[in-house]
Amino acid sequence: MQLTEQQKRAITVGVATVGALVLAQAWRRRDPYRFEGKSVVITGGSRGLGLILARELAGEGARLTLLARDAEELERAERDLRDRYPSVDVLTVVADVQRRDEAARAVAQAVERFGAIDVLVNNAGIIQVGPIDHMKLSDYDDAMQTHFWGPLYMVTAALPYMRRQGAGRIVNISSIGGRIAAPHLLPYSASKFALAGFSEGLRTELARDNIVVTTVFPGLMRTGSPLNAMFKGQHPREYAWFAISDSSPFASINAGRAARQIVTACRYGDAELVITVQARLAILARHLAPELFANAMVLINALLPAPTGREGDVAQPGHQSESNVASPPSPFTATTYTAAAANNEM
């Protein structure tokens, strides 16, 4: 088939564009970011993924500031880090990122202690699981305050210091739920979508300030988080499907592997990172066949527990929603409980 001149030009431009992008990627990766001696602030750093990230960065010589709402959890996290890395320089700050004044105070304390804030990891999160019938406006507000306003407050507080330094890195931990709205996770998904949009726009606008923003979309990770997630509806059944999914090696990833991928993405300044093959395939399916994918999600929702009476309006943490099928010594959730014990989630 004979190509027209217009088609030839389009192909040439396409090839040149792809080549330029490949070269730009290769050029950027020739000089990886080094965390040694850098001041790194991690919200939600007392347990789960935040603590695992802290371990990875401590191993690279970073100076850490960990934020969380629970002082005892922070004390345990600090002991964990010092046991692993006796020379680690770590500051713990009791702060709620939902409060702008506390976010600003925490950033100021990090700068006072370490003289800078080089990397900000917005990791603090909550998970609310249950049917829409039992979700109240307060559930959506709590999710938005944690996943959108919290990162916004932290970024707003950190930006003046990063701009003054002439550089910085920001990692926003969204979720596969920020790309695909999963049933029984509506407040969580809505707020993670908001964070994803904010993070993408932030990267574009801060590039001129030499501040690199990476958005992370993890799939299920074995951090032990189901024990501290909040459940509504038929509590034991909601906890069972969530904890079993989180434990499955076919559906989830080892949290240490996930943390190493996040650190690598920050090191090279990647625009985004989707963690787990399953999450990448789900996103691809959602874009290639949106109607078919939507119908599949409807079927999945039909398999989840139905709404119940008014008792389902009360939120219960996972460790109070256990059942025979999902509690120790159940083989279906063994890895979740192992991870919970290892990552300060118990």
Phi, psi and omega in degrees: 000130181280127178275142175283165179298323179295318179294321178297318179296320180296318179296317180299315179297318180297314179297318180295321180295313178299318179298318179296320179294319178297317179295320179297319179296315180296320180295318181295322184280356180284342184230076184294149179290138180251130184270350182300124179080357182279148176271115185242125177254129180236117174277150186062038188270003185274342183203174175059218183300322180301317179291322179295320175297320179299319178299314181300315184286327175298322178295339179261006175088016178286155173260125196249142167239119181252129178250141172194167182272342187254116183295321181293321177299318180296321178297317179295321179296318179296318177298319178302313182293319181290329176294322181279321184226086186305333182266007183297141177257106187227137175243132176249138182229122174282114183203148177250114184292349176290344180254120185299320181294324180287324176298314181296319180297319181296317179297317180299321178295321178297317180292320178298321183284316189249354176083358182192168166228105185270323183226132175243125177247108178273095186245340185307135183204160172228157178230125175244124185241131177155168181292156179301329181302332184258355180275132179257167178302327180296330177294318178293320180297317180297317179295316179294320179299323182280314190267338179248301184293323178302305175301322178298316178297318180294317179296315180302320180287325185277331187304315181303321179291317180296319179295321179295324178285337181086012180189162176176165177226139178231130177241119178253118181272099174272229183188161168304331175292350174267000175240331180228124181278103182277144177296152180067017178220034189296312178300319179299308182297315181302317182287327178287328172299317180299315179297320180298316179295316178299315184295318180297314178294324179299318180301316181298315187282334184267355181302323181292342178264008182062033175248120187258130182245130178241130177256128183248132179240084179284144165277203180293134179233144180273077178261343186094009186295334180305332181294335181250002172290159180253135186238140176233167182086222176281089192309308182297322181288321178296317179295321183299309183294325182289314182291322179295318177298317181296330183275338188291127177293343179276343183246340187231169182240149173303131187295329177297318177298317180298316181298320179296323177295321179294315178299319179295318179298320176292319181303319183260003176068034180297145178293318179208159178222125173254122184259131180092140177298321181300318180294318179296319179294321180296318178296317179298315179298321179299324181277325183282325183221070186300321181291315179297319180295318179299320178294323178295322179293326176297319178295319178297317179300323180295336180275346181278162183301140179284162174299160180232202181282194185297337178297337178286348179285343181274126180278135177233139175293159182303321183290353173251006183240020186288159177220171182302322184285339187240006183248157177304139009264035181302129178290343183286339183233016184302317183292330177295316181289326175296316179294321180298318179293325183281335189243028172064029181262352183286000000 
